[in-house]
Amino acid sequence: MTSNPIAIAIHGGAGAITRDSTSPEVERAAREELETALHAGHRILTAGGTSLDAVVAAVCVLEDAPRFNAGKGAVLTHDGTVEMEASVMDGGTLRAGAATLLSRVKNPVKLARLILEQSRHVMLSGAGAEALASTNGLELEDNPYFVTPRRIEQLERALAVHPTATELSESEGEAGSTGTVGAVALDGHGNLAAATSTGGMTNKLSGRIGDSPLIGAGTYADNRSAAVSTTGHGEMFLRVAAAHELCARIRHGGASLREAASAVIQEDLSRIGGHGGLIALGPTGEIVFELNAEGMYRGAIDASGKLTTAIFANDPAR
Ligand code: ASP
């Protein structure tokens, strides 16, 4: 146990999530899953564990929940396949791990963490990444485990509008095609960590890599500034190097956490027509949620121990 502040925040994706596109039952179930993920991470922090352990534990819960676009329930590519990706970063050492083009790893975030801890690389992809997962005893699953009827329907709807691979599309705007997951945490030793995991975007071209596995775009953590995980139209987050940009605005520009988060989403991302959101956590335990989409599944247990969850943009818990 420690008297230093501990805190955790998570997201389950941003996008066209409106009251009209959901129901009170769906909302309740989603909030329960967010709470389960928050408790999984927070339990580790209260026991004196590391922020890295906490973000991985929280993300695993969301990867296992079919509602979210990561692990089981990942969205499908144009070819109907699953290509998942994930990353983690430790804000104390700036060590990072990432994996992409995964079709069999049950919990991609565990592989990202393995790469951080046990390889001399930051990022691995495809068969090589899955071989490392298998050698180290991570659980592998076959395709039917990941693919849910809801994601098949989403792909069918997207293909009806954009049938050819060459005119791919703005299908990120479709309600429910989002759901990438992420977590940021501060542990009692003063260390920040961040993790992000996704299936990408519905109807993406096979081989497409988004922001989520890229250190600096979808994930970044530096004890001198913040831990950040993003969600939304990945190409746009990549182009503004969103997660690192937020940290740079704090470190070099003297911005507060809130100012930096707002600038990245409302200025940098909006300026190029990007939509989405992010979660950010500072070294004192301050938590910020920022979005320019209709909604973002999100939640936190702050330094006072208060748990909040929220879904729609104007939900009070912020
Ligand atoms: N950022 C993810 C991607 O583009 C998608 C999402 O956050 O929903 O792959």
Boltz pocket constraint, residues with backbone or C-beta under 6 A from the ligand:
constraints:
  - pocket:
      binder: B
      contacts: [[A, 13], [A, 14], [A, 69], [A, 177], [A, 178], [A, 179], [A, 180], [A, 198], [A, 199], [A, 200], [A, 201], [A, 210], [A, 211], [A, 212], [A, 230], [A, 231], [A, 232], [A, 233], [A, 234], [A, 235]]
      max_distance: 6.0
